[in-house]
Amino acid sequence: MAQLIHRVIDQVGTVILGKTDQVRLAVACLIARGHLLIEDLPGVGKTTLAHAIAKSLGLDFHRIQFTSDLLPADILGVSVFDMTAKTFAFHPGPIFAQLILADEINRATPKTQSALLEAMEEHQVTIEGATRRLPDPFFVIATQNPSHQIGTFDLPESQLDRFLMRIRLGYPDALAERALLAGAERRTMIDDLPACMQVGDLVGLQREARAIFVAPALIDYVQALLAYTRRAADLAHGLSPRAGLALLNGARAWAFIDGRAQVEPEDVQAVLPSVVGHRLHGHALASALPGQDVADRLLADVAIP
């Protein structure tokens, strides 16, 4: 079944050119049953990547365009009075899909952003006093523009922590950009993408990835990484136990994609920047440490047991 993952990665790579590592991280995030945040400048392919992954995985997919006037009910749904039946009928919102693209999530107000918290953590929503389960599997892929751009609201730390990974695409290299400019239109390519697997296949892959062996010495390494961030004087706070679990789950998925039966330190190091970069910052937000810089420091200063 692991061949299905490589088929997905290869297919998405035909649309998002020259970004093999980012595509692989995105797929690993979903294999690890996590939510994905894609942050970058407009126009570098954030939404295209989310669309291509949804099509390739064969998931029921809804896109929600986040704007400053979007309300929680626009996401979750609302009850409407049925004149014929003389009762209220619930009309589910777009959140009731297996994969949600929260496009430009930081253009919405904090009140609307918070509508995703329960859904992302517990895979359910509470509406008008009733709890409603979301489909299984359930993923959120969110895109956001850099916070210095006009019309954005910073995501609170509680929201950021719900994302297992954050990745950035960046500009393509010259060769990939030339192929992009000379090639077919990306939207047309996405429409023609076949599903590489069924939903049951994805659930099976997630189950297999969770069973990847983690040696006690590897857990010692993860704990050393967590402890380093908690005693670093220039960080506002250290990594939480949830971040440690995210790091292990991401490393399991990375090892699984490579076809290995146990997690190696290199797997942890491969996913570390995308797992910790959005969870750590300095004491003053204005002097926030770039996620890659924090990861580089962790990898340099924390020895492998």
GULO-421522 format. One record per residue: x, y, z of N, C-alpha, C in turn. Coordinates in steps of 0.1 Angstrom, whole numbers, plus 2048, in hexadecimal, padded with zeros to 3 digits. Layout:
BEGIN
XYZXYZXYZ
...
# end
This chain:
BEGIN
8087F480080080080080880D800
81580B80581D81780582081D7F7
81F8147ED8208197DF8168247DC
80A8237E280082D7E080483B7E4
80C83C7EF8118497F381A84F7E9
8238477E482C84C7DA8258507CD
81A8497CA81284D7BE80C85A7C0
80785D7CC80186A7D080C8757CF
8178727D582287C7D582787F7C7
8288757BF82D8777B182287F7A9
81587C7AB80B8827A380A8917A7
80A8947B48098A27B88168A97B3
8218A37B382D8A97AE82D8AD79F
8238A77978228AC78981A8B9789
8148BD79380C8CA7948158D479B
81A8D07A78238DA7AE8318D67AB
8378DD7A28448DA79D84F8DE7A6
8598D67A78668D97AE8648DA7BE
8598D47C38578D57D28558C77D8
85D8BE7D485C8B07D985B8AF7E8
8648B67EF8658B57FD8588BA804
8538C57FF8478CB80583B8C2802
83A8BC7F682F8B37F38308A77FC
83C8A27FE83D89680683A899815
83E8A581A83A8A982782B8AA828
8248B081E8168B181F80F8A481F
81389A81780D88D818810886825
81C88782A820881837817887842
81489484180B89A84B7FE89384C
7F88908407EB88A83F7EB87B843
7F68758407F88678447F9866853
7FF8708598008718687F387686E
7E88778677DB87C86C7DC88A871
7E489286B7E58A08707DF8AA866
7DE8B686A7D98C18627E68C985D
7E48CF8527F08D684B7ED8E4849
7F78ED84C7F78FB8498018FE83F
7FD90583480690982980791882A
81291E82D81492C82E81E931824
81A93B81C82394181281C94D80C
82395380381E95E7FB8139597F1
80A9627EE80095F7E480795B7D6
8019517D080594E7C28109437C1
81493D7CC81F9337CB81A9257CB
80D9237CB8079157CA80190F7D6
7FE9177E07F99117ED7EC90A7EA
7E29117E47D590B7E27D69007D8
7DE9017CE7E08F77C37E58EA7CA
7EE8EB7D37F38DF7DA7E88D87E2
7E08E07E97D58DA7F17CB8D37E7
7C78D97DC7BE8D37D27C48C67CD
7D18C67C97D78BB7C37D78AF7CD
7DA8B27DA7DA8A77E47CC8A17E6
7C28AA7E67B48A57E87B089C7DD
7B38A07D17AF8987C57B788B7C5
7C388B7C87CC87F7C87C88757D2
7C387A7DE7BF8717E97B186C7E7
7A98727DE79B86E7DC7928717E7
79487C7EE78C8807FA7818897F6
7768887FE76B8927FC7718A0801
7708AA7F87788B67FA76F8C27F9
7718CC80376A8D98037758E4805
7738EE7FD77C8FA7FF774905806
77990B81077391681777C922815
77792D80E77F93980C77D942819
78894482078794C82D78895A829
77F96282E77E97182C77B977839
77C98483A77A98B84776B98B84B
76298984275498884574E97A846
75797084675296284874E960856
74395985873E956866740947869
74194487674293687973792D873
72A93287371F92B86D72192885E
72993085772C92E849735921847
73C91E85274591285273E906857
7379078637328FC86A7248F8865
71C90186170E8FE85D704906866
6F89058636ED90C86A6E0905869
6D89068736CA9018736C090B86D
6B89068646AF90F85D6A190985F
69791286268A90D864683909857
67E8FD8586778F784C6688FA84E
66290284665490684764B8FA845
64F8F183C6468E58396468DC845
6528D884A6538CF8556508D5863
6508E386364E8EA8706598E787A
6658E58756708E287E67D8E7878
6888E88816948ED87C69C8E1876
6A28E386A6AB8D98646B98DF863
6C28D68676D08DA8666D68D9858
6DC8E38546E38E48476F28E4849
6F98D98477078D884A7108E1842
71A8E78487238F084172E8E883A
7378EF8337418E882B74B8E1834
74B8E28417548DB84A7528CC84A
7468C88457438BA8457488B3838
7558B383775B8AC82C7688A6831
76E89C82977989582E78689E82D
7878A78247928B082378D8BE821
7918C782A78D8D58297998DD825
7978E681B7A18F081779D8FD81D
7A39018287A090E82E7A9918827
7A591E81D7AD9278147AF93581A
7BB93981C7BE9468227B8947830
7BA93E8387B493D8457B694984E
7C195084C7C495B8557BE96884F
7B59688457AE9738417A1974849
79D96A85079096A85879496F866
78997386D78B97887A78E96D884
79397089079696589A78995D89D
77E96489E77195C8A176E951897
77095588B76E94A880779940880
78594488279093A88378E93088E
78893489978692B8A477C9218A1
77392389776991989477090B890
77C90C88C7838FF88878A8F8893
78B8FE89F7938F88AA78D8EA8AE
7808E98B177B8DD8B577B8D28AA
7798D789E7798CE8937878C8891
7918D089279F8CB88F7A48C289A
79F8C58A77A48BD8B279C8B08B4
78F8B18B47868A68B877E8A08AC
7808A58A07798A089476A8A0897
7658AB89D7578AD89F7548BC8A0
7488C089F7448CE8A17388CE8AA
7378D88B272B8DA8BB7238E68B6
7178E48B170F8EE8AB7018EE8B2
6FE8FA8B76F18FC8BE6EF8F18C9
6F98EE8D06F88E48DB6F98D58D7
6FA8D28CA6FB8C58C57098C28BF
70E8B68C371B8B28BE71A8AA8B2
7218AD8A77208A689A72D8A2896
72F89589373B88F88F73F893881
74B89587E75089887175488B86A
75688B85D75A87F85676787A85A
76A86D85877686785B77C86084E
78886484979186E84F78C87C84E
79288585678F89385579C89B856
79F8A484C7AB8AC84C7A88BA848
7B08C384E7B08D184A7BD8D4844
7BD8D98377C88DF8317C58EE830
7CD8F68377CB9058387D690C831
7D39168297DD91F8247DC92C82B
7E793382C7E79408327F294982B
7EF95682A7F895F825801964831
80D96982E81696E83880E979841
81197984E80998285780B991854
81699484D8199A284B8109A8840
80999F8388019A482D7F49AA832
7EE9B382B7E29BB82E7D69B182F
7CE9B38397C29AB83A7C399E840
7CD99B8487CF98E84F7CE99085E
7CA9858647C99848737D2978877
7DB97B8807E49708857DC96588B
7E09588887DA94D88E7DF94C89C
7D69498A67DA9488B47E293B8B5
7EA93A8C07F392F8C27EA9228C3
7DF9238CA7D69178CB7D29128BE
7D091A8B47CC9168A67D891089F
7E49178A07F09128997F490489E
7F19028AB7F58F58B17ED8EA8AC
7E18EC8A67D98E28A07DF8DC893
7E88E488D7EE8DF8817FA8D7884
7FA8CB87F8068C28818128C887A
8118CD86E81C8D38678188E0861
8238E885F8228F485682D8F484C
8298F68408348F683583390382D
83E90682783E91181D84390C810
83D91180584190C7F884D9147F2
84C9217F385792A7EE85692B7DF
85F9337D985F9347CA8659277C4
8609247B88669187B187491C7AC
87C9127AA8899147A3887918795
89191C78E89092178088B916777
89090977888B8FF77087D8FB772
8788FA77E86A8F778186190277D
86690F77F85D91A77B85C91B76B
86691776486591775685B90C751
85C9017578528F67548448FA757
84390176283690676683091075C
83891A75883492474E83191E741
83891473D83690E72F82C90372F
8288FE73B8208F273C8118F573C
8098EB73F7FA8EC73F7F68F574B
7EA8FA74A7E49027557E28F8761
7E68FD76D7E58F47797D78F077D
7CE8F877C7C08F577F7BA8EA776
7BE8EB7697B98E07607C08D3764
7CD8D37687D48C776B7CD8C1778
7C98C97817C38C478D7B68BD78A
7AE8C37817A18BD77E7A38AF778
7AE8AD7717B18A076A7B8896773
7BB89977F7C28907887B988578C
7BD87878B7B586D7907B886B79F
7AF8657A67B18617B47BB8557B5
7C68567BC7D084C7BD7CC8417C7
7C28447D07BE83A7DA7B083D7DF
7AA8337E679D8347EC79F8397FA
79483D80079484280E799837817
79482A81579881F81D7A781D81C
7AD81F8107BC81E80F7C3828818
7BE8348187C583E8207C483B82F
7B88368337B78328417C0827845
7C281D83C7CB81283E7D981783F
7DD8218367EB8268377ED82D844
7E48348497E583B8557E7831861
7E08268607E181C86B7EF81686A
7F481385E80180D85D80C817862
80A82385F81482D86381582E872
80982E87980982F88781082388E
81181888781780C88C82680B88B
82C81688483A816882841816890
84B80E89285280D89F85B8198A2
85A81D8AF8628288B486A8238C0
8778228BE88081D8C98818278D5
8838218E188582A8EC88F8358EA
89A8328E48A583C8E18A08478D9
8968448CF89184E8C78888588CF
8808528D887885A8E18808638EA
88C85D8EE8958668F68998728EE
89C8708E18A087B8D88958858D7
8888818D587D88A8D487C8928E1
87D88B8ED87C8928F988789C8FB
8938998F789E8A28F889B8AF8EF
8958AD8E48918B98DC8878C18E3
87D8BB8E98728C28F08798CA8FC
8818C39038878C990F8908D590B
8978D490089F8DF8FC8978EC8FA
88B8EB8F38838F68F187D8FC8FE
87B8F49088758F891487F90091D
88B8FE91B89590592389D91091B
89991290E8A091C90689B92A90B
8A493390E8A094091489A94990A
89D9488FD8979518F488A94D8ED
8859418F287893D8ED86D9408F7
8629448F28579488FB85293C903
8529308FD84D9249038539188FC
85390D9028589018FC84E8F98F4
8528EE8EF8488E58E78408DD8F1
8338DC8EE82A8D58F782B8C68F4
8258BE8FD8248AF8FA81C8AC8ED
8128B58E980C8B38DD8158B58D1
81F8BE8D28298C08C88328B48C7
8358AE8D283D8A28D28368968CB
82A8958CE82288A8C782188D8B8
82089A8B481F89E8A682D89A89F
83889D8A684589A8A184788B89F
8428838A88438748A783A86F89C
82E87489B82586F89182A873883
82F88088283488487584087B871
84987887A855870877850862874
84685C87A84184F87683C84F868
83585A86483085A85683B85C84C
846863850851865847858858845
85A85085086184384F85883A847
84B83A849842832841843834832
84484182E84584482085283E81A
85C83E82386983881E86982981F
85F82382485E81582486580E82F
86881583A86F81084686680C851
8698028598617FD863863804871
86D80D87286F81487E87482287B
87282B88587683988388483B886
88B84287E89984588089A854884
8A685888A8A786788D8A6870881
8AA86B8758A987386989A876866
89186D86988387086787E87B86F
88287B87C87F88688588489387F
89189387B89789F8768918A4869
88C89B86188689F8548798A7857
8718A38618648AA8638658B586D
8708B68748718BF88086E8CE87C
8738D38718708E186E8618E486C
85B8DB86584C8DD8628438DB86E
8488D38788408D18848428DB88F
84E8E08908518EA89B8518F8897
8538FB88A855909886849912889
83D90D88983291688D82E91589B
83590E8A383290C8B183B9148BA
8469198B585091F8BD85392E8B8
8549378C18589448BE85E94B8CA
8659568C786C95E8D28629648DB
86896B8E585F9728EF85797D8E9
85C9848DF85598E8D885198A8CA
84598A8C78409858BA84898D8AF
84B99A8B18529A18A786099C8A4
8659948AD87298E8AB87197F8AA
86697A8A586496C8A486F96589C
87395A8A187E95289A87894A88F
87E94B88387994387887993487C
86F92D87786E91F87B87A917877
88091986B88B91286689791586F
8999218748A492487D8A391D88A
89791C88F89591489C89890589A
89390088F8968F288C8A58EF88A
8AC8F88838BA8F68818C28F688E
8BD8FF8978C49008A48C18F38AC
8B58EE8AC8B28E28B38BA8D68AD
8BB8D58A08C38CA89A8D28CB89D
8D78D789E8E58D98A18E88D78B0
8DF8DB8B98E38DB8C78DF8CF8CF
8D58C78C98D08BB8D08D68AF8CA
8DE8A88D18E589C8CC8DC8908CB
8DE8888C18D687B8C08DB8718CB
8D386C8D38D88638DE8DF8568D8
# end
